[in-house]
């Protein structure tokens, strides 16, 4: 049976969108809380399980990010077939199995199994990443950046829940270290699964500001070759990859320079809070100054992160750089995501979103892997110098996009 889209006013459409966003916000807070657990403990557990050669200590975090990239493709394929609700519930089931599997792998003291388990956790996080796109299924073009920012605001709660589980649940499976945090994290997916039962997604409606005529679906190559998509993907990927590159090494670097495990975990907590707390204003800033401007601001903040990290090895240097890293990520990632949503038609969303996230998280996986190797071979200082040429490349891309837009007018 074919359902004819109902014509709604922009105000009615945004009202429906806001209701959906509130539920996605809750699920984001629960689902995203597992990310800091995997990242904060991935390198430390890897370091614990390995022998004398610690160069592969961050490989578990890389496996996690590979899982996120794979999960982005799987999530979009599944949601294309069974819809958002059942798709997200599938992601919760994968997360539940993955966290339990992780605890068992640590108990078995098996590094390979631990990496495999974190890859499964990454797949579930690939589903969590789709909440920001699901929030844009409804609402006007003007509301979509605010919807994305609101969803990512759930990361503030995640920034508290995840690290606190690490601190207080790590020894629940004593004498096995770290496993308790992953067992506790499984509860997050049970709660998220239950919350999703209240989701009642409906077909996309057509607002008065949209046309009912849809062009033929373009190929992935045609979508990817658009200047805005290319530069949005570049900036989003570079921002996220730099964040992963620095953050993955940070706990190991902090412990290596004499700081405690609790201090390194709290550093990740401050970092994750900084990643998501600015979302309160990011959507409004985008509406006022434009997406590209906010992306540029995020890149400048990443430069400041590198400068603080290079200034010294005190706890405040580490925490300060991690906070700036989070804020820079927020502006750069939300701005780039909003840019991506302007590059495809509604019927092209699944493959365009999947392509963007596969490129993004595939690059993030490489960055997290290189993080451990770089830290082990060249040290924390050299690792932070890499921020500057990557940011310069993004600014060149934004400049090229600006020129291309002027020529198109």
KADA-V301463 format. One record per run of one state. SS is the DSSP state (2 for helix, 1 for strand, 0 for the rest). FROM is the first residue (numbers start at 0). TO is the last residue. If there is no record, write none. Layout:
BEGIN
<<SS,FROM,TO> <SS,FROM,TO>>
END
This chain:
BEGIN
<<0,0,5> <1,6,7> <0,8,8> <2,9,48> <0,49,57> <2,58,106> <0,107,109> <2,110,127> <0,128,129> <2,130,133> <0,134,139> <2,140,168> <0,169,177> <2,178,195> <0,196,204> <1,205,206> <0,207,218> <2,219,223> <0,224,225> <2,226,255> <0,256,259> <2,260,276> <0,277,277> <2,278,288> <0,289,289> <2,290,308> <0,309,313> <2,314,339> <0,340,344> <2,345,377> <0,378,378> <2,379,407> <0,408,408>>
END
